[in-house]
Amino acid sequence: MSGAQDSGVRVKELLERLRWHAEHVAAACAARDRLMLQARYEGADAVEVEEAAGLSPARARALARAAVVPSRLWPGAHLRVPPQLLADDEVLQAALTGLYARLVGVVPPEEWSREELEEELMTGVAPRMPTGHHWRLTVDDVTGGFAYGVWPESVG
């Protein structure tokens, strides 16, 4: 029964994340629509406006293809963490929030903890891993501190 309860909790979390994303998508669409109206008001050609907004069929297909096939992450460190900051949850959470926004493409909810950010980063970047690599926090040989990054299976 515990597995079913865990699954129910995970489903609830996923639905909450979907609602959060839906709010941001709606805001982005409203902003796009305002810009389209402004561009048309200023005299831009309707076809050019639709193309720029990603509403023409060819542009929409290209954007969808790019979204489905995310670019690969390069192996190595993506966030270096000095040893003294590893214990400072507030600073590390801020750094992970920025990293999440950069790598996943959206700013995560403020209420996510450091642990949630770490887990969501791992989930969010998984489709972009090169074959035989994983996302993890490991010792950084360059600085002697730690680094979140893309590492071969044999590292860490």
C-alpha positions in Angstrom: 0.0 0.0 0.0 2.9 2.3 0.6 3.9 2.2 -3.0 0.4 3.2 -4.0 0.4 6.1 -1.5 3.8 7.2 -2.8 2.5 7.1 -6.3 -0.5 9.2 -5.3 1.7 11.8 -3.7 3.9 11.9 -6.8 0.8 12.3 -9.0 -0.4 15.2 -6.8 3.0 16.9 -7.1 3.0 16.4 -10.9 -0.5 17.9 -11.2 0.6 20.9 -9.1 3.6 21.4 -11.4 1.3 21.2 -14.4 -1.0 23.9 -12.9 2.1 26.1 -12.2 3.3 25.6 -15.8 -0.2 26.3 -17.2 -0.3 29.7 -15.4 3.1 30.6 -16.9 2.1 29.5 -20.4 -1.1 31.6 -20.1 0.9 34.6 -19.1 3.4 34.1 -21.9 0.5 33.7 -24.4 -1.1 36.9 -23.2 2.2 38.8 -23.5 2.7 37.4 -27.0 -0.9 38.5 -28.0 -0.2 42.0 -26.7 3.0 42.2 -28.7 1.3 41.0 -31.8 -1.5 43.6 -31.4 1.2 46.3 -30.9 3.2 45.2 -33.9 0.1 45.2 -36.1 -0.9 48.6 -34.8 2.5 49.9 -35.6 2.1 48.7 -39.2 3.9 45.3 -39.3 2.7 42.8 -41.9 0.3 40.2 -40.5 2.2 37.3 -42.0 5.5 38.6 -40.5 3.8 39.0 -37.1 2.5 35.4 -37.2 5.9 34.1 -38.3 7.7 36.0 -35.5 5.1 34.8 -32.9 5.5 31.2 -34.0 1.9 31.0 -35.3 2.6 30.1 -38.9 2.4 26.4 -39.5 6.0 26.1 -40.6 7.3 28.1 -37.6 5.0 26.2 -35.2 6.3 22.9 -36.5 9.9 24.0 -36.2 9.4 25.3 -32.6 7.6 22.0 -31.7 10.5 19.9 -33.1 13.0 22.0 -31.2 11.0 21.6 -28.0 10.7 17.8 -28.4 14.4 17.2 -29.2 16.3 19.3 -26.6 19.9 20.0 -27.1 22.4 17.8 -25.4 24.2 19.1 -22.3 27.9 19.2 -22.5 29.8 16.9 -20.0 31.4 18.6 -17.1 30.6 21.1 -14.4 27.6 23.4 -14.8 27.7 24.9 -11.3 30.8 24.9 -9.1 30.2 25.1 -5.4 33.0 26.0 -2.9 33.0 23.6 0.1 32.0 26.4 2.6 28.8 27.1 0.5 27.7 23.4 0.3 26.2 23.7 3.8 24.6 27.1 3.2 21.1 26.1 2.0 19.9 29.6 1.2 22.8 30.5 -1.1 22.9 27.1 -2.7 19.1 27.2 -3.3 19.5 30.6 -5.0 22.3 29.2 -7.2 20.3 26.1 -8.0 17.2 28.2 -8.9 19.3 30.1 -11.5 20.8 26.9 -12.8 17.3 25.3 -13.1 16.0 28.4 -15.0 19.0 28.3 -17.4 19.0 24.6 -18.1 15.2 23.8 -17.9 14.0 27.0 -19.3 11.5 28.1 -16.6 12.0 29.7 -13.1 11.1 27.1 -10.5 8.5 27.8 -7.8 10.0 29.8 -4.9 8.7 27.2 -2.4 10.9 24.4 -3.8 13.6 23.4 -1.3 17.2 22.7 -2.1 16.4 19.0 -2.2 13.5 19.5 -4.5 15.6 21.7 -6.8 18.3 19.0 -7.0 15.7 16.3 -7.7 13.9 18.4 -10.3 17.2 19.3 -12.0 18.0 15.7 -12.3 14.6 15.0 -13.8 14.6 18.1 -16.0 17.9 17.5 -17.6 17.7 13.7 -17.9 16.5 13.7 -21.6 19.5 15.9 -22.5 22.2 13.6 -21.1 24.8 12.3 -23.5 24.8 8.5 -23.6 26.5 7.0 -20.6 26.4 10.2 -18.5 24.4 11.2 -15.4 23.6 14.5 -13.6 25.0 14.6 -10.1 26.9 16.5 -7.5 30.5 15.3 -7.2 34.0 16.5 -6.2 35.3 19.1 -8.6 39.0 18.3 -9.4 39.5 21.8 -10.9 38.7 23.8 -7.8 38.9 21.2 -5.0 35.2 22.0 -4.2 32.1 20.4 -5.5 30.2 20.7 -8.8 26.8 19.9 -10.2 27.2 18.6 -13.7 27.1 16.0 -16.3 29.5 13.1 -15.5 30.3 9.7 -17.1 28.8 6.8 -15.2 32.3 5.9 -13.9 32.7 9.2 -12.1 31.5 10.0 -8.6 
